């Protein structure tokens, strides 16, 4: 049995090792996440962690490229559990190598530095595991992959190259670049040459190369899935020769508009001059990126980039930038981005985890076969649900649990809200919402905070667990508030029971 998606999401967040949150990707932190999600059958001795910084491998991988990855091997010969979870970290804005690889690798498709190091790390981990377990167990091992943002690009590309993964997930991921595949996968390159008769894949159109890749990697693509928060900015960018392989699941408010695609043009003048100039400008920028990326490694560029070089770029392209500032397409993009700037936050791993939890909770509520489940996951009250959503949630939750009759309590333990202010606002919204929007079947008469000093939970936890009235004695151990309600209509209460 593999780890749940909720657990894997939190492991991806942990791999960023955010010092402000006290995150460290080690055995103790991984065990804490497994324990929090009630993962049974996995003991501390079953877990081995490998990291690209040298932990449990012979040689560091990523010093010169900026690649950062980890692997968690769970192995127990007696229970037969044998699986490894590869996690590749996304872009960190304070790491120049990441930003440069985004430009030259993800956008330009000419730099392979981080992918090459990801493959090296994978091979080292696989070698260590082969030496640790029996040959039979090594052959039966299942491989899972997760990556956020740039990490999604890396893990999906790694899965296509190695052809060994059982399940791969990109979380608000960057796309795979087709030209990287033709360079790094000899078998795919020969396949392209055999089918097209061309030895230079650069001469193929994006449509042709994409079709060839989808056919060749059909089996591997079947194991890839993308989770996206609707409206986040990355997936909207239609980078030439870059593609998202696999199924796509949108999270969050599905009415959120897509973020502006900077590769799109707008015909806003009579002769189409504005979009033509914009396309030429974007093409020239991409060609400049590709030219530099072909000539230098990411590490070379990162180490040679000085204030002088930046000043020279400003001198050379400053006049062009002034001209482009008057371009209608540029102005339209700037306007649209300013209007939707708050959607930038949707790219964050924390927001994706929130939205995934909400999505999972609604699946539980809407599935009659799962009404006996006592746990639901909710990321944020109020801000995400809204008034009507909160009212609907409590009505459906009550129906799921089969609650009915006067004077009974619905006790909800709230872990991790951004602060007591949000909790207070959410409770007020719930009370107002249910009183005005639900009708006679539910009436909220009391919304009381228990132990306000405990309302601030550890930031890593985002779980809401429901109990009946008998768990009231646990107030001291949980961050709780109580919604007391009764049924006005005995017939409705009986039907829900």
Helices and strands as residue ranges (DSSP letters): H 5-14, G 19-21, H 27-36, G 44-46, E 47-51, E 69-76, E 81-88, H 96-101, I 102-107, H 113-132, H 135-140, E 142-148, H 150-162, E 167-171, E 176-177, H 178-184, H 186-196, G 201-203, H 206-216, H 218-221, E 224-229, E 242-243, E 247-251, H 273-295, H 298-304, H 307-324, H 328-339, G 341-347, H 349-366, G 368-370, E 375-376, H 386-401, E 409-414, H 420-437, E 443-450, G 452-454, E 464-467, G 469-477, E 480-486, H 490-496
